[in-house]
Amino acid sequence: MISDAEKEAVSRVLDGDILVHGPKSKEFEAAFSTFTGADFSVSVSSCTAALHLVYFYLRLSAGDEVIVPAQTHTATAHAVELCGARPVFVDAETDTGNIDINKIEQNISARTKAISVVHFLGMPVDMERILHIARRHNLFVVEDCALAIGTYFKGIHAGLHGDAGCFSFYPVKHMTTSEGGMIITRNKEMAERISRQRAFGVDRHAGERTVPGIYDVNMLGFNYRLNELQAAMGIEQVKRVKGFLKIRKENYETLSRHFNGLDDVKFFKSTHDDFESSYYCFSVLLGRRLERKRFEIAQSLTQAGVGTSVYYPRPVPCMSYYKNKYGYRDDSFPVASWISSSSIALPVGPHLNGQDMEYIAASFKEAIRKAI
Ligand SMILES: Cc1ncc(COP(=O)(O)O)c(C=O)c1O
């Protein structure tokens, strides 16, 4: 979904003087704050960088623990590991694939510093319940919003309920800057500190240096900046994202209508009451009979020209790194494992129209007919 507007915006940056640390990043941050309602937005090089910076700000270190959903991208847990702390995984709930809130408190210990939640496939976590637990145990709350641009809980955008929200602009997301990410928060001190730490911990940005070469380094930091080319793309994409989200919703609803009541097929609960999804994809949960044929079904769809994916192929604690390090078993997270082994994700992105969705639904039905 790259239009002439993005191409021209990137070209203008290439024709200009500033590739990094410039006005485009600031403009993109302001536009993202307007879209989400955030007080502060800090642009960074990826969602992984965003998560790492937030935990770094928290001074997370060896001996600390963070509650992490088992059903997520590995980045959610890696960011904790990168600080030397331990992710303590919690299984998913069956209705949405989100963290099972009922199982959080039994995993909190004296070492727990934070709860991280992921709005799985764009469905918001019940942040009221999360904040209730966090307040009771004095914990920091990190929202991994990699799939949650356009996700609202009680009318407030994802990322603004907890202490920090981390977004991804990787190509398959709701909008893209090729690689890229953003941190949103209501905490000014955090935003300012993180904006220094994304650029080596230098005490003033390049634009703030009246005399070139005069600066101090008063904290540790990374090189996690978003550059001006990416920011220029982001500015144009934010302008279009409402339109993208509208198409995603329509596409999702078309598939829901087709799959409702289909034999041996289920799907997650979507937008209802205070919970508004961003419709990242349409994840089909195959019943027992079809589950064994999942790869045949995916293959038939590939042959029909329909791209599929799996979110996510294994619970993170069942990936070798975590399994070997912490001794988790393949059956330690039954709900997350069930989602991993039975789901096929179908696309609903804005590059697809109503006719495409009819074709995808028909191709899926044909694929399962062939498989059984
Ligand atoms: C839930 C979740 N968190 C974090 C990430 C990492 O995002 P990035 O590629 O921008 O680092 C992803 C990537 O898909 C994700 O799905």
The ligand as a MOL file (V3000), in Angstrom:
LIG
                    3D

  0  0  0     0  0            999 V3000
M  V30 BEGIN CTAB
M  V30 COUNTS 16 16 0 0 0
M  V30 BEGIN ATOM
M  V30 1 C 3.1940 -8.9070 18.9030 0
M  V30 2 C 4.4630 -8.4470 18.2580 0
M  V30 3 N 5.3790 -7.7610 18.9810 0
M  V30 4 C 6.5200 -7.3160 18.4430 0
M  V30 5 C 6.8300 -7.5410 17.1210 0
M  V30 6 C 8.1290 -7.0460 16.5770 0
M  V30 7 O 7.9360 -5.9500 15.7470 0
M  V30 8 P 9.1670 -5.3480 14.9030 0
M  V30 9 O 9.3630 -6.2330 13.7260 0
M  V30 10 O 8.7180 -3.9680 14.4980 0
M  V30 11 O 10.3430 -5.3020 15.8110 0
M  V30 12 C 5.9320 -8.2330 16.3250 0
M  V30 13 C 6.2240 -8.4720 14.9060 0
M  V30 14 O 5.4550 -8.9490 14.1410 0
M  V30 15 C 4.7170 -8.7100 16.8960 0
M  V30 16 O 3.8300 -9.4090 16.1830 0
M  V30 END ATOM
M  V30 BEGIN BOND
M  V30 1 1 1 2
M  V30 2 1 2 3
M  V30 3 2 2 15
M  V30 4 2 3 4
M  V30 5 1 4 5
M  V30 6 1 5 6
M  V30 7 2 5 12
M  V30 8 1 6 7
M  V30 9 1 7 8
M  V30 10 2 8 9
M  V30 11 1 8 10
M  V30 12 1 8 11
M  V30 13 1 12 13
M  V30 14 1 12 15
M  V30 15 2 13 14
M  V30 16 1 15 16
M  V30 END BOND
M  V30 END CTAB
M  END
